[in-house]
C-alpha cells in the first residue's frame, strides 16, 4: 500500500499520532484515546500491521500495540503527519490579505 493510502484514513492518522505520543498501549485504551470504535480501530490496526507500520503482541488477554520505528516507512509517515499538522505561513499571509 502506498504511503498516501495509509494516511488517507483519519482513523489511521489518529492511531499513528496516539502511538507516537504514548509509545505503546493496549487496543482498548487506544480506542478510547482516539474516540473511535473497537471494530474500526481493529480493522485499521490490521492494515497498519500488514504494512509493518505497527507491531502487536499478546500480554495475557491484552493485545499491546506499538509503532515499528525500525521501519523507515513508519518514520516517513510520522514526519508527513507532523508536516500536515503545521500551518503553511504563505497560505496564512495570503488569507489575511
Buried (B, 14 or more C-beta within 10 A) or exposed (E): EEEEEBBEBEBBBBBBBBBBEEEBBBBEBBBEBBEBEEEBBBEBBEBBBEBEBBBBEEEEEEBBBBBBBEBEBBEBBBEBBEEEEEEEEEEEEEEEE
